[in-house]
Amino acid sequence: MFNIVRFTRDEEGAVTVDWVVLTAAIVGISIAVAATIQIGLNNASATVADGVLAAVGGGSGGSGGSGENGDTFDCTATIVNGTATLVGEDC
């Protein structure tokens, strides 16, 4: 019986529970922040990819284009999973 009374009055486990709760809160907030940043980065990379494709002369997969002074260049751009890839001699 004495062990049960001593167990109910012991507060050492409460500190452990506090740390577990705080750690879980930090992990949850970190996941939410990472998801928010990922969405922003995906939007930014899509904008950059669209700009690159417009610069090389094509929508979803352009080929060729011209510079500001009228020079032409041979370059092909494709987007796969939000990543623009440029292939050609002048890229």
Residue pairs with C-beta under 8 A, 6 or more apart in sequence:
42 82
45 82
45 83
46 82
48 84
49 79
49 82
49 83
49 84
52 77
52 84
52 86
53 59
53 60
53 61
53 62
53 77
53 79
53 84
55 65
56 62
56 63
56 64
56 65
56 75
56 76
56 77
56 86
56 91
57 63
57 64
57 65
57 66
58 64
58 65
58 77
60 78
60 79
61 76
61 77
61 78
61 79
62 76
62 77
63 75
63 76
63 77
64 72
64 73
64 74
64 75
64 76
65 72
65 73
65 75
66 72
66 73
67 73
73 88
73 90
73 91
74 88
74 89
74 90
75 86
75 87
75 88
75 89
75 90
75 91
76 86
76 87
76 88
77 84
77 85
77 86
77 87
78 84
78 85
78 87
79 85
